[in-house]
Amino acid sequence: MGNNHIKMGDQLWQLSAEQAKEVLDAFLNAERDAFINAIIGSVRLDYSLESVIQSMNHIVSEIRADHLDEDQQNLWFMRLGYYFGESLCRAKPGLSWGIGNPEYAFANHPVIIGFAGGEEAEVITITKNIICAVVERISSDERIEKGVHFWFNLPVSSKDSQN
Amino acid sequence: MTNIYDYSEANTSRAYEVLLGDGDFNVNLRTPVFSKLLDTVDIQAGHLSRAIDAAVEQHPVLGAGLTIVGVGLAIADPVGAGLSIALTAALKQGEGPLEERFAIAGYGKSDASAGRAGLPFILGIAGGSGISKILGWVGGKIEGIFSNTLGSLFRKGAAEEIAVSAPSTSRELVPVATASLGEWGETRLSSFLGGQGVKPKSPFSTPYGKRYPDRLLNGISYESKAGLNVGLTSNFEIAKDPYLINAGRIKGAEWHFWRGAQPELIQALQNAAIKAVIH
């Protein structure tokens, strides 16, 4: 499955844990490769909080300018979801990539785990929701900044509580 | 919309006249809501009225002194296999309070286009938790796919599953019991959304507890409230959606009220950036 055409459809919850892990690994491998030479406008891709916000704002402007069709948009939601998640992991020790809790709506999705209280960041969906909310004027432009800050500010679980 | 609990004389006597009448039953029921349904349903009013009368007389508990104070029309298609239709009656014992009981006289036929022509006639008394006793069968027999339809109704408790309406005045189909109110509202919500979206199989996680959206469409979480003039009962319930929005787990949230909402609840939703839609 190691290619750029991973299906992140609504049926991820049907996968076994092993299959979900395969999807996660393929997703991470594909996106890591993609980001070696990735360019998102003039954003400096240093995995900082600011760069995540700027990247999302850039895609908002691209969508509003009608430069991206639906497939391209979905690709960017996935790609920026990876960048968002990877930035969280690099900024906050204790966070890592994992598979969504099978008891909840994002079962088997690629998520960031390690937050206090067992919270998980379903970064692809989160990226899509906050970008679309702004594009569709459901929310103000500040929604992106608030959404990214929400996850960067969320406490990380202590090692004791993780074990 | 007519309140189904409004068994006023003007409302119920008219309906009962329709029920007991020898003719014009279909004509009287041909409101816009029912006209399409009646295209596939054949109702014989005389059969129905006699059946209900027989049910009341024969019922060992409710027979003596029982009067029918209100009737309604119940329509259900719980498995999508064909329409079933039933008359319901609110019963009153002597001068006592209104009993939450419904005499069910079901009659209908399955979808003719499916090549099934069963015309079952079933009779029973439904209590608050469902059919307490099936009193007998009047003509026809239950078979095939249609028996599955009615079987589902009765296994689940017809009184809680079916929608009830005063036939001559109401354009709404409102269920009787709380459990089915929710399902009824969700069905209306699905219809409102043109059948689009999904009911998530698993809840969202929030610090305030699990959140089960009634419908999820394009990242918007839809909540259906079918109660009468829904009030604010818990701030925790409202807190879940803003949390999910802030976290980006959902794009937005809409709450739909099918039978009204109290102002303080609407205000609380607005404060939480949740869209409230009163139908």
Interface residues (C-beta under 8 A of the other chain):
Chain A: D10 W13 N101 P102 E103 Y104 A105 F106 A107 G117 G118 E119 E120 A121 E122 T125 I126 T127 K128 N129 I130 C132 A133 E136 I138 S139 K146 G147 F150 W151
Chain B: V198 P200 K201 S202 P203 F204 S205 P207 K210 N218 G219 N246 A247 G248 R249 I250 K251 G252
